[in-house]
Amino acid sequence: MQAVDSLQNGLAQWMRSVDASEVVIEVEALGGRASVRSHAQCERGSTEENTVPGPLVQEAAHLRAVMARPGGGAWTWARLGMSAPDYRLVSDFDYNRFPQFSDPVTHKDCATELEFFPRDPSATPEWMSA
């Protein structure tokens, strides 16, 4: 998938440029809302929070739309990680996880999600259809 390859190549290039040994991006999204956290482990041993460049973070969040499944919706949580020296993207996606935003999830958020990424009733978690 081109979007995944692009993200993998961009993260690898960035990691090499800052001498990072590991990077993790975690995305939570629902409807028009998204929350992204990242951290990078540097070779010198320090961990830096939210230092992944904005364009790479946007690419990670964009995977949600690219990976949406007809009738199955889009994932609501993703963890994308990469480690040196192999620089291979490792991912975990959850299509049913309830997002933990700083502001509570609303019925409107859920309605917007289902409008953007329709789901069959059997693929819709109870919290999203309530």
C-alpha positions as CSV (number, residue, x, y, z in Angstrom):
1,M,0.0,0.0,0.0
2,Q,1.5,3.3,-1.2
3,A,0.5,5.3,1.9
4,V,2.1,2.8,4.3
5,D,5.3,2.7,2.2
6,S,5.5,6.5,2.2
7,L,5.1,6.7,5.9
8,Q,7.7,3.9,6.5
9,N,10.2,5.6,4.2
10,G,9.6,9.0,5.8
11,L,9.9,7.7,9.3
12,A,13.1,5.8,8.5
13,Q,14.6,8.9,6.9
14,W,13.7,11.1,9.9
15,M,15.0,8.5,12.4
16,R,18.3,8.4,10.7
17,S,18.6,12.2,10.6
18,V,18.0,12.5,14.3
19,D,19.8,9.3,15.4
20,A,16.6,7.8,16.9
21,S,16.6,4.1,17.8
22,E,12.8,3.8,18.1
23,V,9.7,5.8,17.3
24,V,6.1,5.2,18.2
25,I,3.0,7.1,16.9
26,E,-0.4,6.5,18.6
27,V,-3.5,7.8,16.9
28,E,-7.0,7.9,18.2
29,A,-9.8,9.2,15.9
30,L,-13.5,9.4,15.6
31,G,-15.6,11.4,13.1
32,G,-13.8,14.7,12.7
33,R,-11.7,14.4,15.8
34,A,-8.2,13.0,16.3
35,S,-5.6,12.8,19.0
36,V,-2.0,11.9,18.2
37,R,0.9,11.2,20.6
38,S,4.4,10.2,19.6
39,H,7.7,9.5,21.2
40,A,11.2,8.9,20.0
41,Q,14.0,7.0,21.7
42,C,17.3,8.5,20.9
43,E,20.6,6.6,20.7
44,R,21.9,8.7,23.5
45,G,19.2,7.2,25.7
46,S,16.7,10.1,26.0
47,T,13.0,9.8,25.2
48,E,11.5,12.8,23.4
49,E,7.8,13.3,23.4
50,N,5.9,14.6,20.3
51,T,9.0,15.3,18.3
52,V,7.9,13.5,15.1
53,P,7.5,16.1,12.4
54,G,3.9,17.2,11.6
55,P,3.9,15.9,8.0
56,L,4.7,12.4,9.2
57,V,2.1,12.6,12.0
58,Q,-0.5,13.7,9.3
59,E,0.5,10.8,7.1
60,A,0.0,8.4,10.1
61,A,-3.5,9.9,10.7
62,H,-4.3,9.7,7.0
63,L,-3.9,6.0,7.0
64,R,-7.2,5.8,8.7
65,A,-9.1,6.9,5.6
66,V,-6.9,4.8,3.3
67,M,-7.5,1.7,5.3
68,A,-11.3,2.1,5.8
69,R,-13.2,-1.0,4.9
70,P,-16.6,-1.0,3.1
71,G,-19.2,-1.8,5.7
72,G,-16.4,-2.2,8.4
73,G,-15.6,1.4,8.9
74,A,-12.2,2.9,9.9
75,W,-10.0,2.1,12.8
76,T,-10.4,4.3,15.9
77,W,-7.0,3.6,17.3
78,A,-3.6,2.8,15.8
79,R,-0.1,2.3,17.1
80,L,2.7,2.6,14.6
81,G,6.2,1.8,15.6
82,M,9.6,1.5,14.0
83,S,13.0,0.5,15.4
84,A,16.6,0.8,14.1
85,P,18.4,-0.9,12.4
86,D,15.7,-2.6,10.3
87,Y,13.4,0.4,9.9
88,R,10.3,-1.6,9.3
89,L,6.9,-0.2,10.2
90,V,5.1,-2.4,12.8
91,S,1.4,-1.6,13.3
92,D,-1.6,-2.4,15.4
93,F,-5.1,-1.2,14.6
94,D,-8.3,-1.4,16.5
95,Y,-11.6,-0.7,14.7
96,N,-13.8,-0.8,17.8
97,R,-11.8,0.9,20.5
98,F,-13.5,3.7,22.4
99,P,-11.4,6.8,22.0
100,Q,-10.0,8.5,25.1
101,F,-10.1,12.2,24.1
102,S,-9.6,15.0,26.6
103,D,-13.2,16.0,25.9
104,P,-15.9,13.3,26.0
105,V,-17.0,11.5,22.9
106,T,-20.5,12.8,21.8
107,H,-23.4,11.3,19.9
108,K,-22.5,13.8,17.1
109,D,-18.9,12.4,17.0
110,C,-20.4,8.9,16.5
111,A,-22.9,10.0,13.8
112,T,-20.1,11.8,11.9
113,E,-17.9,8.7,12.1
114,L,-20.7,6.6,10.6
115,E,-21.3,9.2,7.9
116,F,-17.6,9.3,7.0
117,F,-17.0,5.6,7.4
118,P,-20.3,3.6,7.2
119,R,-20.4,0.3,9.1
120,D,-22.8,-2.7,8.8
121,P,-24.7,-3.2,12.1
122,S,-22.6,-6.3,12.9
123,A,-19.4,-4.2,12.6
124,T,-20.7,-1.3,14.7
125,P,-19.7,-1.4,18.4
126,E,-22.5,-0.7,20.8
127,W,-20.9,2.5,22.1
128,M,-20.8,3.9,18.5
129,S,-24.5,3.1,17.7
130,A,-25.9,4.3,21.0
